[in-house]
Amino acid sequence: MSEIEKMKRYIERTNIKDNSDAFCMRSRDVVTLLTYGDQADAIMLAFDYGRAKGYRAAKAEVKHG
């Protein structure tokens, strides 16, 4: 399994409510990123992965005090 596949699985296995208003990339953000190259998919994946990591960290902190 590639590192990309591992990241995608991690995101999918993290139960996060879809709070799109607060945590999604806006269309203008994607357009801006596209002007710097064609790596939008990688950037959005990195954002989702970071969000999943942060969510799990916060959840663990609440659980363990």
C-alpha positions as CSV (number, residue, x, y, z in Angstrom):
1,M,0.0,0.0,0.0
2,S,1.4,3.4,-1.0
3,E,1.7,6.3,1.4
4,I,-1.0,8.1,-0.6
5,E,-3.3,5.1,-0.1
6,K,-2.5,5.0,3.6
7,M,-3.4,8.7,3.9
8,K,-6.7,8.2,2.1
9,R,-7.6,5.2,4.3
10,Y,-6.7,7.3,7.4
11,I,-9.0,10.0,6.3
12,E,-11.8,7.6,5.5
13,R,-11.5,5.8,8.9
14,T,-11.6,9.1,10.8
15,N,-15.3,9.8,11.7
16,I,-15.6,13.6,11.1
17,K,-18.8,15.5,10.7
18,D,-18.9,17.3,7.4
19,N,-18.6,20.9,8.7
20,S,-17.9,22.3,5.2
21,D,-18.4,25.9,6.2
22,A,-15.5,25.9,8.6
23,F,-13.1,23.4,7.2
24,C,-13.3,23.2,3.4
25,M,-11.3,24.7,0.7
26,R,-13.2,27.4,-1.2
27,S,-13.3,27.5,-5.0
28,R,-11.1,30.6,-5.0
29,D,-8.5,28.8,-2.9
30,V,-8.4,25.9,-5.4
31,V,-8.2,28.4,-8.3
32,T,-5.4,30.2,-6.6
33,L,-3.5,27.0,-6.0
34,L,-3.9,26.0,-9.6
35,T,-2.1,29.1,-10.7
36,Y,1.0,27.8,-8.9
37,G,0.9,24.3,-10.5
38,D,-1.3,21.3,-11.1
39,Q,-1.0,19.8,-7.7
40,A,-4.5,20.6,-6.4
41,D,-5.4,16.9,-5.7
42,A,-2.3,16.5,-3.5
43,I,-2.9,19.8,-1.7
44,M,-6.6,18.9,-1.0
45,L,-5.5,15.4,0.2
46,A,-2.9,16.9,2.5
47,F,-5.6,19.3,3.9
48,D,-8.0,16.4,4.6
49,Y,-5.2,14.3,6.1
50,G,-4.2,17.2,8.4
51,R,-7.8,17.7,9.4
52,A,-8.2,14.0,10.2
53,K,-5.0,14.0,12.2
54,G,-6.1,17.1,14.2
55,Y,-9.5,15.7,14.9
56,R,-8.1,12.5,16.2
57,A,-5.6,14.4,18.3
58,A,-8.3,16.6,19.9
59,K,-10.5,13.5,20.5
60,A,-7.7,11.7,22.2
61,E,-7.0,14.8,24.3
62,V,-10.6,15.0,25.5
63,K,-10.6,11.3,26.3
64,H,-7.3,11.3,28.2
65,G,-7.6,14.8,29.7
